[in-house]
Every structure is written in C-alpha cells, then in structure tokens.
C-alpha cells in the first residue's frame, strides 16, 4: 500500500512493531506556521526533521509546513498524494526509518503563485524558510542585487507574479503590508556565509525598486537571522525506495536518505516567534560566524583536500578516500597542525571533538559522496576553504606546508583534466585551460601563472613569497606525494 494518512491509521500497530518512528501528534489539527521555499531532499532531511522532532516533543501544532517547489510539479503531486507524509532514512551502520508528517501541504511556484501568496498572507504564518543555491539570491559579483537580471526585472514589473525566490519573499511581504498585517521572519538554510544578512539586503533592495515604503517596512519589521546548516543528503536512489518498501511494508514515492548527523545553528534574535527548535538540538547563538568558519575549514576544507588528492589517485568517494591509511593520516595532520589552530572556537564547540566527529562521518559506507562533485568550482571554494587559513597562518607564523599541498593538488587536478580533456566544472575553466596549456614544465613559472588567474588569490597573498614558494615546492613534489599515498588501504 502507498504511504498515506489512511495507511497509518489502518496499520499503526504494524508500523510500530517494525520500529518505525511515526508522528505522535494529531496531524488533522496541524496549522501552517511555516512556508518553506525549495521543496527538495535537503529540506525534507534536515529542517523538516528538526521541526518534526519539536512537534513530537511539544505537541505545539502551530508549526506545520507549507512546502513550495519552484518548478517540480511531479514532486509536489507525489507529496500531496501521500498527504504530506514521507520517509526519512538515516543511513549509518544500520538504517533507521522515520515517517515525517510536518508538511501539511505542497505547492509549486510555477503553477500556483496565487495559492502561495494566499498562504503567505495567513495570520498563522510566522516564518518563511528557504533552501536555494547562491544563484537564488540574485546577487552580482559585488554582492548586490543584480538589477540587470531578466528575472529580477520581471519581478519588479510583476510583483505578484514573481519568478525568483527573492521575488516571492517580496510579494509575500507586499500582500501582508497592504493588509496591515505583521511581517513574517525569514530563515535561510544554506551554506552561504552571512546568509541572513545577504538575503535581507537583497530583499530590501528588490522591494525598494517596487515601492520604497515597502522596503522601509521590511527593514524595520522583518528579521533575517544568519544560519549554518550541515547534513550530508545524497540523492535518493532506487535502492532507497526499495529499502523503505522492504523494511517498512509500504510504498513511498519520495523518501529521502541522509547521514545520522545533522547540525543547525541559528542566530539568536529575541522576539522571533518560532518552534522550540532548541529542544530538537538546534543551536541558537550570537556567533554563527564562528560555527560557519569551523564548518568551512574543518568540514569543507578537508572535503576539498580529499576531493583533489583522492581524484588524482582515481578514488571515487569520500568513504574510499578516508579509508586510505596515508590520506587519513594527512587529513588528520592537516586538521591538527594547520586548520584547527586557525580557528577561534565559538562558545559551545570543541574543535577537536568536532574534527573527530567529521572524520567518523566520512567513514560511513552508506553515504556515497562523490569526490568529483566536491571537486567542482574550486576557484570559488579554495579561496575561502584553504587560502584564508593560509593567510592567517602566515600572519601568525604557523605552518602552511599541508595547506599548500592541497593548493598544489588542486592545480594538478586541473592540469590532469586539461591533459585528459575531461570536463572542468568551474566558472573560471576557460582561463584555467588557457593558462595550463601554456605551462612550460617549470614549477615556479607554472604555479605563478595559475595563481595569477584573476579573482582566485588576493593580491597581498600573491605578493607573499613564503606563500608562493610553499605552493611551488608542494607542486614540484606533488607526483611523489601522490605516489606515497597509493595502495595504502585500511
């Protein structure tokens, strides 16, 4: 049978005996208190699961979710056909199954904008959350709203028929503004540093193009807390659907799979009406930036190191890379000597324990996290994940030897891609290809040329001979370094 309210009602005993967690609140009385923009796997494996935990713990039924897909009408239909229910599969040494029930309704922006705006105008709606990519913020290279974007121009001219996520926020605010209702608050759920600040700036800028008075009202009345999120959520595979059917005895068209670990850090702004997420393990803090830096360097920084080193050794996943004895030893040394010392620990976070937990997360055979995906967009990732700690370590006299190896591995990865004529997924791929094709074989000249590609290395760092010499040294020895790592499985 298909998962639905009817199925749960008829088979509650069977589901309980199978050890499957189910909603313990009355879903019929659930109100829509949150509108979420971006009905994808990450929302359903992360924020919705935290929300579900609060509903189960507190029974506060004000916080049901109306989830909005931007264009995926099939997903919207599948969710609604299951009465908003779906299965969250935690994949660790064992699989654990949970039926999540906090989504009350799903809509699709490309077809149901009027219904979305009507929902955003409901007095019960206190929060709008969203999971979008950085492109969804509609920012230009200067970090300002891209007024010249065709979609932004459309949203300015057709405020109640928006095409962008920012436009939907502004339209929602506009409807409430016209009705003299209170503003909702907005919670971004993505990896963009200072996401709340950037989202508010873009939203106010768009509103100002439409009606300056609306912009001032949003500025004065709506909060956009900064956040940090973390939970590896691979794409749902056919095997996930089969695992649910086998273990749960029902069919689920839209299950999600994720690692057991999940983290959500939200800027603590007094007065925001919200679920008691702290009861589910969400961290509220005045130092979101500290948690962002820790994640960016310890998790994302070692991800990049694994991606380039592992890919050069023809290793395909994070799990397989961390199960190379010498790679794991290198990553451990990188963390201990050059990454953790570059971070001021925020209150409530033990950096050594956090790093240990991340290495344990990597060693999860159930999560197939592909290195070639992590390796994409290095010209965006390496500056913040690797070059920033290098800069800080140089300023304080700490070692940069291992971080330089990561930079060298990245360059060697690009060189290998050019030589093998494989696709380079990077916004600066054309510049990279031109520079690499001009390599002479002289490490000093080649590294200098690559690092001089505009927009990768800050001028002050590029002018530091200790940095350049360290990367040149690492690059000249990278093939020997890689050879030393080969064929050393745990």
N, C-alpha and C positions, 0 to 999 in steps of 0.2 A: 504493500500500500504506500501511497505518497504521504510524506510528512505534511501534517496539517493540524489545525485545532481539533478536528473530529478524530483524527488518528490518536492524538494524545489523550483525548477523553476516553476513547474506547480501549486503549492499550496502555494506560498509565502503569498498571501493575507489571506488565511485561517489560516496559522500558525501565522501570525502577529495578527490577530483578536483574537486568542486564548491566546495571551500574552506570547508566547514562544520566547525567545531570539534566534536570528539566526546570522550567520556570516554576517557582513556588508561590507566585502571586496571581491574582485574578486578571488575566490579560484583557478581559472584557471591559474592565474599568480603567484601563490604561489611557492616559491623556497624552496628547502630543505637546511636549515641552521643549523638544529639540528638533530643529530641522538640520539635517546633515547634507551638505553638497559634496557629491563624489561617492556614489554607491559602488564601491569596489571591494576587493578582498581585504585590503588593509583596514578599512573602516570596520568591516564585519569581524575581523580577527582581533582588533585592538580596542578602539573606543567603545564599540557596542558591547564588547565583552566586559570591560570595566563597568559600563552602565548596567549591564545585566546583573553583575555581582551586587551592585548597590540596591537594585530593585529586590533582589532575593534577600538581602540582609535587612533592609529597612521597610520594605513594603510601601515606599513613597511612590505612588502611581502617577505623579505629575510629570514623570520624565521619560515617557515614551518617545520614540524617534520617528519622524517622517524622513525617509532617506530618498535623496534625489540623485538619480543617474543623469549625466549630462546628455547622453545620446543612446545608451544601451537599452533599447526598449525590450529586448529579449530578457535581460536580467531583471528588469522591472516586473515584467509579466511573470517570470518564474518565482520571484519573491512573493508577489501577491497571490499567486496560485497556491502557495504554501502558507497563506495567512500571515506572512512576515517571518515565519519560522525558518531556521536553517541550522545546520550542524557545524560546530566549531571543533576541529580535530587537533588536539595538541600532540605533536609528534616528538617524542623523546625516546628513551629506551623502550617505553611502552606507549601505545596510543590511548588517549583518553578522549571521550566523546561528550559533548555538551550541546543540548538544544538551546539556542538563544531565541528569546521571544520579545526583546525590547523594541524591535522595529514594528510599528503599528501599521505603516503604510509606505509604499514605494511609488514614486512618480518619476517621470522622465522629462527633462527640461526642454528637449527639442519638440515635444508634442503637447505638454501640459503646463505651460507657463502660467496661465490664468489660475489653475488649481494651486500651483506653487505659491503664487503671490497671495492667494486667499489664505493659504496655510500660514505663511509668514506674518499675516495680519492677525492671526488668532491671539487673543489676550493670553492664552495659556503658554504661548511660545516665548521662552525667555532667552534661549540660546540658539545661535546658528554656528555649527561647526563645519569644517571643510577639510577635505584631503584633495589637494591639487598638486600638480607639479609646479616648479618655479615659473614655468611659462604662464601658468594660470593667474599669476599676479599681474600680468600685463605690464611689466617694467621694462624700461630701456636699459642700455648699458650703464647709464648714470644712476640707475636705481629709482628713477622717477616713472610715473605712469606714462606709458607710451601713447601719447595723444594721437600720434600718426597711424596707429594700428587701425586697420579697417574695422575690426570687431569693436574696438573702443569707440570709434566714430559712430558706428551703428548704435551702440548703447547710449551715446549722448543724444542722438536724434530720436531714438525709440526707447525711452526709459523703461516702459512697461513691457517691452519685448526684448529683453537682453539676451545676448549670446555668450557673454563671459561670466565667470564666477563673480568677479568684482561687480559686474553689472547687475547680477541677481541680488547681491547684497544691497546695492544702492536702491534698486527697485523695491526691495522689501522695506528698507528704511523709509523710502518715499511714501509708500502706502500707509505706514504707521504714522508718519509725520503729518500727512493730510488728515488723518483721523484723530489727531491729537493723542495718540497712544504713546506709551513709554517705548523707548528704544530697546531692542534686544542686544545682547552682547555676543561677541564673535570669538570663536576659538579655532585657530588654525592648527592643523595636525599634520606636520610635515617636517622635513629636515632642513628647511631654510633658516639660518641663524636670524635671530631677532624677527621672527615671522610675524608676530602680532604688531610690532611697530611698523613693519613694511606694509602689512595688509591694511592697517588703519590709514596710513599715509596715502596709499593708492585709492582706497575707498573714498576718502575725503576729497582727494583730487578729482575723481570722476564726478562726485556729487557737486563739486564746485562748478564744473563745466555745465551742469544741468540747472542747478539753482543754488546760488551761494548761501542762501538762508538754510537750505537743507544741509549743506556741508558744515555750517557752523553748529547746527543742531546735532549732527552725528559726532562732531568733535567734542561737544560738551556732554553728551549723554551716553555714548556707547563705549564700552571697554573692549579692548582687543589684547588680552594677556599674551605674553610670549610663552611659547611651549617648546618642549622637546619630546619626541616620541621614539620608541625603539621596540621593534618586534619583527623578526625575520618571518615573512609571509610569502612562501613560494607560490607560484601559480598553481591553482588547483588542477591536479592531474586526474586522468581516468581512474587511476588506482585509488585516489581519494574517494571518489564516488563509489567504487566497488567496496572499499573498506567500510564505508558507512552502511551500505546495504548488507554486508556480511555480518557486521558486529552489532548493528542497531535494529535490523529486521524491518527497515523501511527504506523507501527511495527518497533521495534528496537531490534535486537538480542543481543546487547551488551551495554545496558545503565549502568551507574554507579550511585550509591547513596552516599551521604555524608552529613555531618552536614553543616550548613551555615558557620561556622567559618573555616578559613584557614590561616595559617601563613607560611611564607618562609623567612628565614634570610640567607643572603649570605655574605661571607667575601668580603669586598670592595677592589678589586685589580685593580689599574689603568691600563688602556690599554687593558683590555679584551673586545673584540668585542662581543656584546650581545644585545638582545632585551632590550627595555627600561622598564624592569620589575617593576621598582620603580613606574611607572605610574599606575600599577595594584595593588600596595600595598606591594610589596616586600621590605624588609628592607635590606639595604646594610650598613655594619658596620665593624669596626675593632675589635669588641668584640663579635664574635659569641659564644665564650666560656661562656660569661655571660648570653646570651639568652639560651644556652644549659643547664646551671646549673639551671636557673629559671624553664625551662620546666621539667627537670629531677626531680626536687624536688617538685615543686608545682603541676604539672600535673601527671607525672608518679609516684611520691611518694604517692600522695593521691589515685591514681588508685590502687596501691598495698595495701594500707590500706583498701580501700573499698573491694578489692578482697578477702582478708583473713577474715576480720571481717564479710563481707556480706555472704561469702560462709559458714562460721561456723553457720550463722543464717538461712541457706537454702534459701538465696536470690540469684536470678539468674543473674540480670543485674545491671549495674551502675545506671540506672534510678530508679529502685526499691530500691536500697540501699540508694541513696541520698534522697529518699522520706520517709526514716525512720527518724523521728524527732531527736532522740538521736544520730544516726550515723552522721547526718548532723552537729549537734552541736559539736560532737567530731572532725570531719574533720575541721570545722571552727576554733576550738581552736588549733588544731594541726598546721594549717597554720599560725594563728596569733602569737602563742607563741613560736613555735619551728622550723618551716620551713622558713617562711619569714625572721626572724632575722638571719638566717644562710647564706643569700644571699646578695651579693653586687649588687645592681640593675645596669644593664647596661644602658647607656645613651639611653633615649627614651622609657624605660619600667617602668611603675608604678606597683610595685609588688602587691600592694593591689588591684588595679583595675584588674590586670591580674588574680589574685586568684579569685576575684568575678566573672569574666567572665568565668572562668573554672567551677565554681560551677553551673553557669547558663547553661553551655554546658552539664553538667551531667544531668540536669533536662530537658531532651529532650526525650519525649516518642517515637519519630520517630526513634531514634537511639537505636538499640538493641545490646548493647556492653556487651558481656557475661563475668561475673566475672571469670569463670573457665579458660577462655583464658588468662586473665590478670594474674591470679594466677600462670601460668606456669613459670618455670625457675626462681624460687625465689632465688636460690643460685647465680644467675647472677645479678638479679635485686636488691635484698635487699641491698647488699654491697654498690652500688652506689646511690640508691634512699633513703636509710634510715640510713645505718651505717655511711656514710660520714657526713651528718648533725649532727648525734650524736657525732662523733669525734670532729667536730668543736664547737659544743655547749659545750662539756665538757671542751675544751681548753679555752673557754671564760666565763665559769661559768653559762651558760644558762641552762634552764630546758631540761631534756631528758625524762620526765615521759611519755608523749604521744607517742613519737617515740619508746620507749621501749615497749609500748603496741602493737604497730604494729609488732615489732620483736616477741613478745610473741604470737600474733595471728598467725603469720606465722608458728612458731613451733607447735602450737596447731593444725593448719590446716594439717601439715604433720603427726602429731600423729593421728589425726582423719582419714586421708587417709590410714594409715597403719592398724589402728584398723578395718576399714570398708573394707579393701582390695580393695580400689579403686585405679585407675591408678594415679601415681605421674609423672607429666611431668617435669622432671628436670634432668640435666646432672649428678647430684650427688645423684640420687634417691637410688642407691644401698647402698651407705654409710649411707644415712639417714635411710633407712629401718633397717639396722643392728643396728645403734645407738638407734633408737626408740624402737626396740624390746627388747633392754636391759634396758629400763627405769625402775626405781625402785619405782617411785611414790614420791621420794624426789625431790622437785622442784630444789633445789640448785644443786644436782648431775646431774639431767636430763638436765637442761639448760646448765651446764658446758660441759657435754658430747656433746650436739648438737652443741654448738658454737665452739667446738674444731674440728669439721669436717674440714679437711684441705681445705684451699682455700676460706673460707667464711669470717672469721673475721681476720683482720690484727693482728699480734702478739702484737703490742703496745696497741691496743684497748682491746684485750682479757686479757691483763695483768692489765687493769684498773679496780680496784674493784668497783668504782662507776658505771661503765657501767654494769658489771656482776650483781651486786646487784640489779640494777634497773630493768634489764630484769628478774631476778629471782623473784623479787617482783611482777612484772606485770604478769608473767606466773602463779604464785601461786594464783593470783586473777582473771585470765582470764575468768574462767567459770562464776564467779559472775558478772564480767564486761559485758559479753555477755548477761547474763540474764537481766541486767538492760536496755539493748538496745532492747529487744524483744517486739514485739507488740506495737510499737510506730510509727505508720504511720502518715504522714502529713494529 
